Amino acid sequence: MIECLARVLDWQPLYRLWELIVMICKFLWELLRLLSGGGG
């Protein structure tokens, strides 16, 4: 949905920001998993 909006409205900066936020969230999630579970 967000990707469609980004394409239609051509929000390049907002789309880049969204990608950055997603990458940060994934990184934090992996870090949390490592700290809490010891990597499984």
C-alpha positions as CSV (number, residue, x, y, z in Angstrom):
1,M,0.0,0.0,0.0
2,I,2.8,2.5,1.0
3,E,4.8,1.5,-2.1
4,C,1.8,2.2,-4.3
5,L,1.3,5.6,-2.7
6,A,5.0,6.4,-3.1
7,R,4.9,5.5,-6.8
8,V,1.7,7.5,-7.5
9,L,2.7,10.6,-5.6
10,D,6.4,10.2,-6.4
11,W,7.5,10.8,-2.8
12,Q,11.1,9.8,-3.2
13,P,12.4,11.4,0.1
14,L,9.5,9.9,2.1
15,Y,10.0,6.5,0.5
16,R,13.7,6.6,1.3
17,L,12.8,7.6,4.9
18,W,10.4,4.7,5.1
19,E,13.0,2.2,3.9
20,L,15.5,3.6,6.5
21,I,12.9,3.2,9.2
22,V,12.2,-0.4,8.1
23,M,15.9,-1.2,8.1
24,I,16.4,0.2,11.6
25,C,13.4,-1.7,12.9
26,K,14.8,-5.0,11.4
27,F,18.2,-4.3,12.9
28,L,16.7,-3.6,16.4
29,W,14.5,-6.7,16.2
30,E,17.6,-8.9,15.3
31,L,19.6,-7.2,18.1
32,L,16.7,-7.9,20.6
33,R,16.5,-11.5,19.5
34,L,20.3,-11.9,20.0
35,L,20.3,-10.3,23.4
36,S,17.2,-12.2,24.7
37,G,17.6,-15.6,23.1
38,G,21.3,-15.9,22.4
39,G,20.6,-16.4,18.7
40,G,18.3,-19.4,19.3
